[in-house]
């Protein structure tokens, strides 16, 4: 089962879960993803130790998608 999680002050919160075959659950997860990006979060897909890819849409085949705030700096 794939998961969409948001990194937050509690450590993380599960926003949605889906399987490739469950279209309704995936659509709910995609809507949650859009809500989070609209609130300023960035979607990241784990690519292995120390590696992640920024995604602009929820990838159906991903096992885990992390939503995080942008890193501040300047």
NUVEXMAR-862485 format. One record per residue: x, y, z of N, C-alpha, C in turn; residue number from 1. Coordinates in Angstrom, 3 decimals, m for minus. Example, Ala and Ser with C-alpha at 12.3 -4.5 7.8 and 13.67 -1.06 7.14 Angstrom:
! NUVEXMAR-862485
+----------+----------+----------+----------+----------+----------+----------+----------+----------+-----+
|      n.x |      n.y |      n.z |     ca.x |     ca.y |     ca.z |      c.x |      c.y |      c.z | seq |
+----------+----------+----------+----------+----------+----------+----------+----------+----------+-----+
|   13.190 |   m5.690 |    7.800 |   12.300 |   m4.500 |    7.800 |   13.200 |   m3.300 |    7.800 |   1 |
|   12.850 |   m2.250 |    7.080 |   13.670 |   m1.060 |    7.140 |   12.900 |    0.030 |    7.870 |   2 |
+----------+----------+----------+----------+----------+----------+----------+----------+----------+-----+
! end
This chain:
! NUVEXMAR-862485
+----------+----------+----------+----------+----------+----------+----------+----------+----------+-----+
|      n.x |      n.y |      n.z |     ca.x |     ca.y |     ca.z |      c.x |      c.y |      c.z | seq |
+----------+----------+----------+----------+----------+----------+----------+----------+----------+-----+
|    0.838 |   m1.170 |    0.000 |    0.000 |    0.000 |    0.000 |    0.889 |    1.241 |    0.000 |   1 |
|    0.636 |    2.143 |   m0.924 |    1.381 |    3.391 |   m1.025 |    0.839 |    4.390 |   m0.008 |   2 |
|    1.721 |    5.330 |    0.402 |    1.302 |    6.321 |    1.392 |    1.759 |    7.717 |    0.981 |   3 |
|    0.929 |    8.682 |    1.308 |    1.253 |   10.098 |    1.193 |    1.347 |   10.624 |    2.610 |   4 |
|    2.525 |   11.128 |    2.984 |    2.692 |   11.635 |    4.347 |    3.231 |   13.058 |    4.328 |   5 |
|    2.881 |   13.804 |    5.366 |    3.363 |   15.181 |    5.523 |    4.299 |   15.214 |    6.723 |   6 |
|    5.483 |   15.740 |    6.503 |    6.421 |   15.948 |    7.597 |    5.959 |   17.195 |    8.345 |   7 |
|    5.734 |   17.054 |    9.659 |    5.211 |   18.174 |   10.439 |    5.752 |   18.112 |   11.859 |   8 |
|    5.198 |   18.923 |   12.726 |    5.706 |   19.021 |   14.100 |    5.548 |   17.733 |   14.900 |   9 |
|    4.691 |   16.808 |   14.452 |    4.529 |   15.536 |   15.156 |    5.508 |   14.489 |   14.640 |  10 |
|    6.273 |   14.830 |   13.625 |    7.161 |   13.885 |   12.948 |    6.616 |   13.646 |   11.559 |  11 |
|    5.415 |   13.065 |   11.487 |    4.724 |   12.930 |   10.207 |    3.266 |   12.573 |   10.431 |  12 |
|    2.458 |   12.922 |    9.442 |    1.038 |   12.591 |    9.464 |    0.696 |   11.900 |    8.151 |  13 |
|    0.011 |   10.766 |    8.220 |   m0.432 |   10.083 |    7.007 |   m1.652 |   10.822 |    6.464 |  14 |
|   m1.555 |   11.256 |    5.211 |   m2.635 |   11.987 |    4.561 |   m3.526 |   11.085 |    3.721 |  15 |
|   m2.924 |   10.045 |    3.116 |   m3.691 |    9.150 |    2.237 |   m2.914 |    7.868 |    2.009 |  16 |
|   m3.655 |    6.818 |    1.657 |   m3.080 |    5.528 |    1.260 |   m3.841 |    5.051 |    0.032 |  17 |
|   m3.142 |    4.363 |   m0.866 |   m3.776 |    3.862 |   m2.091 |   m3.004 |    2.673 |   m2.637 |  18 |
|   m3.640 |    1.974 |   m3.537 |   m2.971 |    0.932 |   m4.318 |   m3.134 |    1.319 |   m5.788 |  19 |
|   m2.296 |    0.774 |   m6.628 |   m2.344 |    1.071 |   m8.060 |   m3.720 |    0.741 |   m8.628 |  20 |
|   m4.346 |   m0.324 |   m8.131 |   m5.625 |   m0.791 |   m8.663 |   m6.833 |   m0.009 |   m8.155 |  21 |
|   m6.709 |    0.705 |   m7.046 |   m7.845 |    1.382 |   m6.416 |   m7.932 |    2.823 |   m6.900 |  22 |
|   m8.694 |    3.051 |   m7.957 |   m8.799 |    4.370 |   m8.577 |   m9.387 |    5.411 |   m7.620 |  23 |
|  m10.398 |    5.045 |   m6.857 |  m11.045 |    5.989 |   m5.933 |  m10.048 |    6.448 |   m4.868 |  24 |
|   m9.320 |    5.513 |   m4.267 |   m8.336 |    5.870 |   m3.239 |   m7.219 |    6.718 |   m3.838 |  25 |
|   m6.782 |    6.386 |   m5.062 |   m5.731 |    7.182 |   m5.698 |   m6.221 |    8.604 |   m5.964 |  26 |
|   m7.450 |    8.763 |   m6.428 |   m7.982 |   10.106 |   m6.689 |   m8.069 |   10.927 |   m5.400 |  27 |
|   m8.443 |   10.292 |   m4.303 |   m8.461 |   10.986 |   m3.001 |   m7.046 |   11.409 |   m2.605 |  28 |
|   m6.092 |   10.522 |   m2.828 |   m4.697 |   10.835 |   m2.510 |   m4.193 |   11.981 |   m3.392 |  29 |
|   m4.550 |   11.955 |   m4.673 |   m4.136 |   13.023 |   m5.592 |   m4.728 |   14.362 |   m5.160 |  30 |
|   m5.957 |   14.359 |   m4.694 |   m6.580 |   15.588 |   m4.206 |   m5.866 |   16.080 |   m2.943 |  31 |
|   m5.511 |   15.175 |   m2.042 |   m4.759 |   15.548 |   m0.840 |   m3.400 |   16.130 |   m1.232 |  32 |
|   m2.750 |   15.542 |   m2.241 |   m1.469 |   16.042 |   m2.738 |   m1.640 |   17.476 |   m3.240 |  33 |
|   m2.668 |   17.734 |   m4.046 |   m2.918 |   19.075 |   m4.577 |   m3.208 |   20.072 |   m3.446 |  34 |
|   m3.930 |   19.639 |   m2.444 |   m4.213 |   20.510 |   m1.300 |   m2.924 |   20.904 |   m0.597 |  35 |
|   m2.057 |   19.941 |   m0.389 |   m0.784 |   20.204 |    0.294 |    0.117 |   21.116 |   m0.537 |  36 |
|    0.215 |   20.884 |   m1.836 |    1.050 |   21.759 |   m2.665 |    0.466 |   23.165 |   m2.702 |  37 |
|   m0.856 |   23.279 |   m2.686 |   m1.500 |   24.582 |   m2.624 |   m1.201 |   25.328 |   m1.337 |  38 |
|   m0.914 |   24.581 |   m0.285 |   m0.580 |   25.173 |    1.016 |    0.925 |   25.424 |    1.160 |  39 |
|    1.691 |   25.187 |    0.089 |    3.120 |   25.480 |    0.120 |    4.043 |   24.306 |    0.356 |  40 |
|    3.506 |   23.105 |    0.473 |    4.348 |   21.924 |    0.668 |    4.919 |   21.451 |   m0.672 |  41 |
|    6.034 |   20.749 |   m0.605 |    6.713 |   20.192 |   m1.773 |    6.619 |   18.675 |   m1.690 |  42 |
|    6.281 |   18.023 |   m2.797 |    6.218 |   16.564 |   m2.854 |    7.557 |   15.970 |   m3.223 |  43 |
|    7.977 |   14.954 |   m2.476 |    9.253 |   14.278 |   m2.721 |    9.036 |   12.768 |   m2.740 |  44 |
|    9.700 |   12.092 |   m3.696 |    9.664 |   10.637 |   m3.776 |   11.051 |   10.117 |   m3.420 |  45 |
|   11.106 |    9.188 |   m2.486 |   12.357 |    8.582 |   m2.036 |   12.996 |    7.797 |   m3.183 |  46 |
|   14.283 |    8.052 |   m3.425 |   15.033 |    7.352 |   m4.474 |   16.171 |    6.522 |   m3.885 |  47 |
|   16.119 |    6.247 |   m2.592 |   17.180 |    5.485 |   m1.938 |   17.924 |    6.356 |   m0.946 |  48 |
|   18.902 |    5.785 |   m0.262 |   19.627 |    6.513 |    0.784 |   20.187 |    7.848 |    0.297 |  49 |
|   19.723 |    8.929 |    0.929 |   20.234 |   10.256 |    0.612 |   19.758 |   10.853 |   m0.695 |  50 |
|   18.752 |   10.235 |   m1.346 |   18.294 |   10.734 |   m2.648 |   16.773 |   10.829 |   m2.684 |  51 |
|   16.284 |   11.907 |   m3.270 |   14.846 |   12.091 |   m3.431 |   14.610 |   12.936 |   m4.678 |  52 |
|   13.439 |   12.781 |   m5.276 |   13.066 |   13.530 |   m6.472 |   11.831 |   14.359 |   m6.168 |  53 |
|   11.880 |   15.629 |   m6.560 |   10.738 |   16.535 |   m6.407 |    9.688 |   16.161 |   m7.453 |  54 |
|    8.428 |   16.020 |   m7.034 |    7.344 |   15.696 |   m7.966 |    6.264 |   16.772 |   m7.877 |  55 |
|    5.668 |   17.091 |   m9.010 |    4.623 |   18.120 |   m9.079 |    3.225 |   17.516 |   m9.151 |  56 |
|    3.160 |   16.216 |   m9.420 |    1.908 |   15.459 |   m9.410 |    2.156 |   14.166 |   m8.659 |  57 |
|    1.111 |   13.615 |   m8.071 |    1.250 |   12.376 |   m7.309 |    1.501 |   11.213 |   m8.260 |  58 |
|    2.654 |   10.534 |   m8.143 |    2.913 |    9.378 |   m8.994 |    2.180 |    8.142 |   m8.466 |  59 |
|    1.335 |    7.565 |   m9.279 |    0.525 |    6.414 |   m8.887 |    1.383 |    5.246 |   m8.403 |  60 |
|    2.532 |    5.034 |   m9.035 |    3.355 |    3.854 |   m8.751 |    4.312 |    4.031 |   m7.564 |  61 |
|    4.388 |    5.224 |   m6.987 |    5.299 |    5.463 |   m5.860 |    4.820 |    4.724 |   m4.616 |  62 |
|    5.763 |    4.212 |   m3.838 |    5.420 |    3.560 |   m2.569 |    5.217 |    4.576 |   m1.453 |  63 |
|    5.994 |    5.653 |   m1.518 |    5.954 |    6.658 |   m0.463 |    6.204 |    8.028 |   m1.081 |  64 |
|    5.327 |    8.971 |   m0.775 |    5.511 |   10.359 |   m1.194 |    5.480 |   11.212 |    0.067 |  65 |
|    6.536 |   12.005 |    0.244 |    6.676 |   12.874 |    1.414 |    6.328 |   14.299 |    1.026 |  66 |
|    5.546 |   14.952 |    1.851 |    5.259 |   16.371 |    1.670 |    6.051 |   17.113 |    2.741 |  67 |
|    6.820 |   18.121 |    2.309 |    7.613 |   18.893 |    3.265 |    7.581 |   20.355 |    2.879 |  68 |
|    7.919 |   21.199 |    3.825 |    8.031 |   22.641 |    3.574 |    9.338 |   22.913 |    2.853 |  69 |
|    9.390 |   23.969 |    2.050 |   10.660 |   24.352 |    1.420 |   11.696 |   24.704 |    2.486 |  70 |
|   12.942 |   24.497 |    2.170 |   14.025 |   24.843 |    3.085 |   14.293 |   26.337 |    2.953 |  71 |
|   14.279 |   27.029 |    4.071 |   14.535 |   28.472 |    4.066 |   16.022 |   28.736 |    3.944 |  72 |
|   16.345 |   29.802 |    3.342 |   17.771 |   30.170 |    3.207 |   17.897 |   31.460 |    2.431 |  73 |
|   19.071 |   31.863 |    2.225 |   19.199 |   33.089 |    1.481 |   20.587 |   33.491 |    1.392 |  74 |
+----------+----------+----------+----------+----------+----------+----------+----------+----------+-----+
! end
